[in-house]
Amino acid sequence: MPNVKYHFNTATLKYERVIVSWKKRLLRWFGWLATAVVFGALIMLFAYNFFDSPKEKRLKRQLEETSYQLEILKQRTDQVEDVLRDIQERDNTIYRVIFETEPIPASVREAGFGGVDRYNKLRDYYDADLVVDVSKRVDQISKQLYVQSKSFDEVWDLVKNKAAMLAAIPAIQPVANKDLKRVASGYGWRIHPIYKTEMMHTGMDFTAPIGTEIHATGNGVVSKVEMDGRGYGNNVIINHGYGYETLYGHMSKILIRPGQKISRGDLIGYVGNTGSSTGPHLHYEVRKNGNPVNPVNFYYNDLSPEEYAKMLEISSKAGQAFD
């Protein structure tokens, strides 16, 4: 039974029953409902801002785990980069030096990736700076590993061809020369015999009678045979591969032809006095990658340590060249 309310009427001095209309009841009910809704909304707002839901707690734990894993990945990337740098250093300064091939420039090893928008799609990720940094470094490591892999392929080919390379490198004297005093002039600045001015002598002169045998100093292929009355006169160039060439000048007779394969020690011609020469001799040059180098460094197959020391002494003395 609903509660009945009364109020005291001072005019009649009687208690009269209070009758509430349905409109007032409806308004009152809506007032309670509005109050409940507002109060509930305030509670939800407070809870949303200061307390995490189970789902939010789970997502936050996942994000923390992801950040932790990214940090671990970054540390491992640092370790991989250190190991890779060590491998690159060994490759350039040991392996490639042993096999006399050019080191790979840093500009090739560390070349970046093109495109400024390459990592823009990662900018919206959680912890974007770390994600982009790790992605860049992984890409860079992948590129460097590819370059290093190709380098090792090249070194491995050199290892397999080591015997061929050793046979190709010039390693004997072109003229059988037991008496080292026959070396007239070595590599370096010398007085030109015709122009009487100091000029760079890019080879070594071996004085010997006309007709003395000349031998190839390493395996290779004849790349040039020239019969000329000037300069080096009758001369031959042999391409030994691996960046090496040898030149034999002022010959009286040439016994080989262009394209012919040559082995170390083969007879290729005879000493002469052709071209710009002031006496019978052989002008001998060793070139590495197109640049003349001192031939005296390549006689290790012919000379004992004592003979080699004597050869160095004689060839280093300044004087007049024969060509």
C-alpha positions as CSV (number, residue, x, y, z in Angstrom):
1,M,0.0,0.0,0.0
2,P,1.6,3.3,-1.0
3,N,2.4,5.8,1.7
4,V,-0.3,8.4,2.3
5,K,0.8,11.9,3.2
6,Y,-1.2,14.6,5.0
7,H,-0.6,18.3,5.7
8,F,-2.3,20.6,8.3
9,N,-4.6,23.2,6.9
10,T,-4.4,26.2,9.1
11,A,-7.6,27.6,7.7
12,T,-9.8,24.7,8.6
13,L,-7.6,23.5,11.4
14,K,-7.7,20.0,9.9
15,Y,-5.3,17.4,8.5
16,E,-5.9,17.0,4.8
17,R,-4.7,14.3,2.5
18,V,-2.0,15.4,0.1
19,I,-2.8,14.3,-3.5
20,V,0.3,14.3,-5.9
21,S,-0.6,14.6,-9.5
22,W,0.8,12.3,-12.1
23,K,2.8,15.1,-13.7
24,K,4.6,15.9,-10.5
25,R,5.3,12.3,-10.0
26,L,6.7,12.0,-13.5
27,L,8.9,15.1,-13.0
28,R,10.1,13.8,-9.7
29,W,10.9,10.4,-11.3
30,F,12.8,12.1,-14.2
31,G,14.7,14.2,-11.6
32,W,15.8,11.1,-9.8
33,L,16.8,9.4,-13.1
34,A,18.8,12.5,-14.2
35,T,20.6,12.6,-10.9
36,A,21.4,8.9,-11.1
37,V,22.7,9.3,-14.7
38,V,24.8,12.4,-13.9
39,F,26.2,10.7,-10.8
40,G,26.9,7.5,-12.7
41,A,28.6,9.5,-15.5
42,L,30.8,11.2,-13.0
43,I,31.8,7.9,-11.5
44,M,32.6,6.4,-14.9
45,L,34.6,9.5,-15.9
46,F,36.6,9.3,-12.7
47,A,37.2,5.5,-13.1
48,Y,38.1,5.9,-16.8
49,N,40.8,8.5,-16.0
50,F,42.2,7.1,-12.9
51,F,41.7,3.3,-13.1
52,D,42.6,1.0,-16.0
53,S,40.2,-1.6,-17.3
54,P,41.4,-5.2,-17.5
55,K,41.7,-4.8,-21.2
56,E,43.8,-1.6,-20.9
57,K,46.0,-3.3,-18.3
58,R,46.6,-6.2,-20.7
59,L,47.4,-3.8,-23.6
60,K,49.8,-1.8,-21.5
61,R,51.6,-4.9,-20.4
62,Q,51.9,-5.9,-24.1
63,L,53.2,-2.4,-25.0
64,E,55.8,-2.6,-22.2
65,E,56.9,-6.1,-23.4
66,T,57.1,-4.8,-26.9
67,S,59.3,-1.8,-25.8
68,Y,61.5,-4.2,-23.8
69,Q,61.9,-6.5,-26.8
70,L,62.8,-3.6,-29.0
71,E,65.4,-2.5,-26.5
72,I,66.9,-6.0,-26.5
73,L,66.8,-6.0,-30.3
74,K,68.6,-2.7,-30.3
75,Q,71.3,-4.1,-28.0
76,R,71.7,-7.2,-30.2
77,T,71.9,-4.9,-33.3
78,D,74.8,-3.1,-31.5
79,Q,76.5,-6.4,-31.0
80,V,76.0,-7.5,-34.6
81,E,77.3,-4.1,-35.9
82,D,80.5,-4.6,-33.7
83,V,81.1,-8.1,-35.0
84,L,80.4,-7.0,-38.6
85,R,82.9,-4.0,-38.3
86,D,85.5,-6.5,-37.0
87,I,84.9,-8.8,-40.0
88,Q,85.1,-5.8,-42.4
89,E,88.3,-4.7,-40.9
90,R,89.8,-8.1,-41.2
91,D,88.6,-8.4,-44.7
92,N,90.2,-5.1,-45.8
93,T,93.4,-5.3,-43.8
94,I,94.2,-9.0,-43.8
95,Y,92.4,-11.2,-46.3
96,R,92.3,-8.8,-49.2
97,V,95.9,-7.6,-48.5
98,I,97.1,-11.3,-48.5
99,F,95.7,-11.8,-52.0
100,E,96.7,-8.3,-53.2
101,T,93.3,-7.0,-54.1
102,E,91.9,-3.6,-53.4
103,P,90.0,-3.0,-50.1
104,I,86.3,-2.2,-50.3
105,P,85.8,1.5,-49.7
106,A,83.7,2.6,-46.8
107,S,81.4,4.5,-49.2
108,V,80.4,1.2,-50.7
109,R,80.1,-0.7,-47.4
110,E,78.1,1.9,-45.7
111,A,75.9,3.1,-48.6
112,G,72.4,4.1,-47.4
113,F,69.0,3.3,-48.8
114,G,67.3,5.8,-51.1
115,G,64.0,7.4,-50.5
116,V,63.1,9.8,-47.7
117,D,59.7,8.2,-47.2
118,R,61.0,4.7,-46.6
119,Y,60.2,4.7,-42.9
120,N,57.3,7.2,-42.8
121,K,54.8,4.3,-42.4
122,L,56.5,3.5,-39.1
123,R,56.0,7.0,-37.6
124,D,52.6,6.2,-36.3
125,Y,53.7,3.2,-34.3
126,Y,54.1,3.1,-30.6
127,D,57.6,4.0,-29.6
128,A,58.1,5.1,-33.2
129,D,61.6,6.6,-32.8
130,L,63.0,3.3,-31.5
131,V,61.1,1.3,-34.2
132,V,62.5,3.5,-37.0
133,D,66.0,3.4,-35.6
134,V,66.1,-0.4,-35.3
135,S,64.5,-0.8,-38.8
136,K,67.2,1.5,-40.3
137,R,70.0,-0.3,-38.6
138,V,68.7,-3.8,-39.6
139,D,68.4,-2.6,-43.2
140,Q,71.9,-1.2,-43.1
141,I,73.3,-4.4,-41.6
142,S,71.5,-6.4,-44.3
143,K,73.1,-4.2,-47.0
144,Q,76.6,-4.5,-45.4
145,L,76.2,-8.3,-45.0
146,Y,75.4,-8.6,-48.7
147,V,78.5,-6.5,-49.6
148,Q,80.6,-8.6,-47.2
149,S,79.2,-11.8,-48.7
150,K,80.2,-10.7,-52.2
151,S,83.7,-9.8,-50.9
152,F,84.1,-13.2,-49.3
153,D,83.0,-14.8,-52.6
154,E,85.8,-12.9,-54.3
155,V,88.4,-13.8,-51.6
156,W,87.3,-17.4,-51.9
157,D,87.9,-17.3,-55.6
158,L,91.3,-15.9,-54.9
159,V,92.0,-18.7,-52.4
160,K,91.1,-21.3,-55.0
161,N,93.3,-19.6,-57.5
162,K,96.1,-18.9,-55.1
163,A,98.5,-21.3,-56.9
164,A,97.6,-19.6,-60.2
165,M,98.1,-16.2,-58.7
166,L,101.5,-17.1,-57.3
167,A,102.6,-18.5,-60.7
168,A,101.4,-15.3,-62.4
169,I,103.1,-12.7,-60.2
170,P,106.5,-11.7,-61.6
171,A,109.0,-13.4,-59.3
172,I,112.3,-14.0,-61.2
173,Q,114.8,-11.9,-63.1
174,P,114.2,-11.6,-66.8
175,V,117.9,-12.1,-67.6
176,A,119.9,-14.9,-66.0
177,N,122.4,-12.7,-64.1
178,K,124.8,-14.3,-61.7
179,D,127.0,-11.2,-61.6
180,L,124.9,-8.5,-60.0
181,K,127.2,-5.8,-61.3
182,R,125.4,-6.1,-64.6
183,V,122.5,-4.2,-63.2
184,A,123.1,-0.8,-64.8
185,S,120.3,1.3,-63.4
186,G,117.4,0.7,-61.0
187,Y,114.0,2.2,-60.4
188,G,113.9,5.9,-59.4
189,W,115.1,9.3,-60.5
190,R,118.0,9.0,-62.9
191,I,119.9,11.1,-65.5
192,H,118.5,10.4,-69.0
193,P,121.3,9.3,-71.2
194,I,120.1,11.3,-74.2
195,Y,118.4,14.4,-72.7
196,K,120.9,14.7,-69.8
197,T,118.1,15.7,-67.4
198,E,116.9,14.0,-64.3
199,M,113.8,11.9,-65.2
200,M,111.9,9.1,-63.5
201,H,113.2,5.7,-64.5
202,T,110.2,3.4,-64.2
203,G,112.0,0.1,-64.6
204,M,115.3,-1.6,-64.2
205,D,118.1,-1.9,-66.8
206,F,120.0,-5.2,-67.2
207,T,123.2,-4.8,-69.2
208,A,124.1,-7.9,-71.2
209,P,125.5,-8.7,-74.7
210,I,123.2,-8.6,-77.7
211,G,121.6,-12.0,-78.0
212,T,121.4,-12.8,-74.3
213,E,118.2,-14.7,-73.6
214,I,115.2,-13.0,-72.0
215,H,112.7,-15.0,-70.0
216,A,109.2,-14.3,-68.9
217,T,109.0,-13.6,-65.2
218,G,105.5,-15.0,-64.6
219,N,102.6,-16.9,-66.2
220,G,100.5,-14.7,-68.5
221,V,99.3,-13.8,-71.9
222,V,101.1,-11.6,-74.4
223,S,99.1,-8.4,-74.7
224,K,101.4,-6.4,-77.0
225,V,104.3,-6.9,-79.4
226,E,105.8,-3.7,-80.8
227,M,108.6,-3.2,-83.3
228,D,109.7,0.4,-83.0
229,G,112.8,2.4,-83.6
230,R,112.1,4.8,-80.8
231,G,111.3,4.7,-77.1
232,Y,111.4,1.1,-75.9
233,G,112.4,-0.1,-79.3
234,N,111.3,-3.7,-80.0
235,N,109.3,-4.4,-76.8
236,V,106.8,-6.9,-75.4
237,I,104.1,-6.5,-72.7
238,I,102.8,-9.6,-70.9
239,N,99.5,-9.4,-68.9
240,H,99.8,-11.7,-65.9
241,G,96.4,-11.1,-64.5
242,Y,95.6,-9.9,-60.9
243,G,96.5,-6.4,-62.0
244,Y,100.1,-7.2,-63.0
245,E,101.9,-6.5,-66.3
246,T,105.6,-6.7,-67.3
247,L,107.3,-4.8,-70.1
248,Y,110.5,-6.0,-71.8
249,G,112.2,-3.3,-73.9
250,H,115.1,-2.7,-76.5
251,M,115.0,-6.4,-77.6
252,S,117.0,-7.5,-80.7
253,K,114.6,-10.3,-81.5
254,I,111.1,-11.2,-80.3
255,L,110.0,-14.9,-80.3
256,I,106.4,-14.6,-79.2
257,R,103.1,-13.2,-80.6
258,P,100.1,-11.3,-79.2
259,G,97.6,-13.6,-77.5
260,Q,100.1,-16.3,-76.8
261,K,100.0,-17.9,-73.4
262,I,103.3,-17.7,-71.5
263,S,104.7,-19.6,-68.5
264,R,107.3,-18.3,-66.1
265,G,110.8,-19.0,-67.4
266,D,109.7,-19.2,-71.1
267,L,112.2,-17.7,-73.6
268,I,110.5,-14.7,-75.2
269,G,113.4,-13.0,-77.0
270,Y,116.9,-11.6,-76.9
271,V,118.7,-8.6,-75.5
272,G,119.2,-5.8,-78.0
273,N,120.0,-2.1,-78.4
274,T,116.8,-0.9,-80.2
275,G,114.9,2.3,-79.7
276,S,116.2,5.1,-77.5
277,S,119.1,3.2,-76.0
278,T,122.8,4.0,-75.5
279,G,124.0,0.4,-75.1
280,P,122.9,-3.2,-75.2
281,H,120.6,-3.9,-72.3
282,L,117.1,-5.0,-71.3
283,H,114.7,-2.4,-69.8
284,Y,112.3,-4.3,-67.6
285,E,109.2,-2.9,-65.9
286,V,106.6,-4.3,-63.5
287,R,103.2,-2.5,-63.5
288,K,100.5,-3.0,-60.9
289,N,97.0,-1.8,-61.9
290,G,98.6,0.3,-64.7
291,N,101.2,2.0,-62.4
292,P,105.0,1.2,-62.5
293,V,106.4,-0.4,-59.3
294,N,109.9,-1.2,-58.3
295,P,110.9,-4.5,-60.0
296,V,113.5,-5.2,-57.4
297,N,110.7,-6.2,-55.0
298,F,109.8,-9.2,-57.2
299,Y,113.0,-11.3,-57.4
300,Y,112.3,-13.5,-54.4
301,N,112.3,-16.7,-56.4
302,D,115.8,-16.1,-57.8
303,L,118.0,-14.6,-55.2
304,S,119.3,-15.6,-51.8
305,P,118.9,-13.0,-49.0
306,E,122.6,-11.9,-49.5
307,E,122.2,-11.6,-53.2
308,Y,118.9,-9.7,-52.8
309,A,120.6,-7.2,-50.4
310,K,123.3,-6.7,-52.9
311,M,120.8,-6.2,-55.7
312,L,119.0,-3.5,-53.6
313,E,122.3,-1.7,-53.0
314,I,123.3,-1.6,-56.6
315,S,119.9,-0.8,-58.0
316,S,119.3,2.1,-55.6
317,K,122.5,4.0,-56.5
318,A,121.8,7.2,-58.5
319,G,123.4,7.4,-61.9
320,Q,122.7,7.4,-65.6
321,A,120.2,5.1,-67.1
322,F,120.7,3.4,-70.5
323,D,117.3,4.6,-71.9
